[in-house]
Amino acid sequence: MNKQPIKKRLVKSKTLSMQVYDILCQSILKMKPNQNKLPSEEELARQLGVSRATIREALKLLSIKRAISSIHGRGTFAHPSVLKLKNRIDQDNDFGQMIKQHYGNVQIDVAWNEEESADSLYDKWFPDMLSVKLCLNYSADQQKRLFTRYHFPRDFFTQPLPEQLKIASLPHLSHLYMAEDIDYCAMECRVKIDSEACEQLDLPQGTPLMCWDEVIYDVGDRSVGTGEVFVHPENMVMTMVARLEY
C-alpha cells in the first residue's frame, strides 16, 4: 500500500480541482506496482487542505482518464501506466491538441479545394452532392505525423472559405463556416495504401498506412462529412485504454 503523503503546491492560475488533479497525477506517476492504492477521500482532503467535494471532482477527472479504478470494499487504485501513454485515441480526438501535448514545434498545414467527385465513402453518404475537400497535414519536431483528408458537401457551408484557411480543428471549421457545430466522428480502422497520403507524409509510394475512416456528425446527429486519417507508421503511434469490467 502506498503510504507516502501527497505533496501539494497550489497556484492561482487553475481551478482548485484541476490543481488537485495535477498533484494526484504527479503522485500516481511515482507509484510502483502493488503500491498503487490511493488514500481515502477524507485523507486526501486532509493532506491537501481542500474539501472532499474538490477531491471528488479531481478523482472524477482521473476516472474519465481511466487512471484510477474504484473497487467496492477495497478502495481506489491508481494506474501509472495509463498516465504514461501518449496519443490516446480514446481520449484525445482533436489531433492538433493530441500532438501538442507530447511534441514540440507543431505545425498544421491546411489546404482545400472544391471537387466534382470525392471517394467511395463520401459517395456512399452523400451521393450526387458536390464536395469540398479539406486536407490537414500535422508535423511536430520536424517530422510528419498525420495526414487527414476530409470531404464535406459544398451546400453545408454557410460562409465562403478563404483562400488561406486557418483552422485548428473540425469543430473550429464548423463554428466559423457551417450551420451547426461538428460534434463527433464514428471511426473504423483499416490498413490502406494511398498515393496522396504517402506523398504528404514523405513516404515511399506503396507504403501501407494505418487509416481511420470517419463519418462526421454535428450536434444534431446529422452526418455532415467523411474523412480519412492516415498515421505515419514510424513517427506516430496511437494508443488507447480498454477497461475490463468486474
C-alpha positions, 0 to 999 in steps of 0.5 A: 500500500502506498503510504507516502503523503501527497505533496501539494503546491497550489497556484492561482492560475487553475481551478482548485480541482484541476490543481488537485488533479495535477498533484494526484497525477504527479503522485500516481506517476511515482507509484510502483506496482502493488503500491498503487492504492490511493488514500481515502477521500477524507485523507486526501482532503486532509493532506491537501487542505481542500474539501472532499467535494474538490477531491471528488471532482479531481478523482472524477477527472482521473476516472474519465482518464481511466487512471484510477479504478474504484473497487467496492470494499477495497478502495481506489487504485491508481494506474501509472501506466495509463498516465504514461501513454501518449496519443490516446485515441480514446481520449484525445480526438482533436489531433492538433491538441493530441500532438501538442501535448507530447511534441514540440514545434507543431505545425498544421498545414491546411489546404482545400479545394472544391471537387466534382467527385470525392471517394467511395465513402463520401459517395456512399453518404452523400451521393450526387452532392458536390464536395469540398475537400479539406486536407490537414497535414500535422508535423511536430519536431520536424517530422510528419505525423498525420495526414487527414483528408476530409470531404464535406458537401459544398451546400453545408457551408454557410460562409465562403472559405478563404483562400488561406484557411486557418483552422485548428480543428473540425469543430473550429471549421464548423463554428466559423463556416457551417450551420451547426457545430461538428460534434463527433466522428464514428471511426473504423480502422483499416490498413490502406495504401494511398498515393496522396497520403504517402506523398504528404507524409514523405513516404515511399509510394506503396507504403501501407498506412494505418487509416481511420475512416470517419463519418462526421456528425454535428450536434444534431446527429446529422452526418455532415462529412467523411474523412480519412486519417492516415498515421505515419507508421514510424513517427506516430503511434496511437494508443488507447485504454480498454477497461475490463469490467468486474 
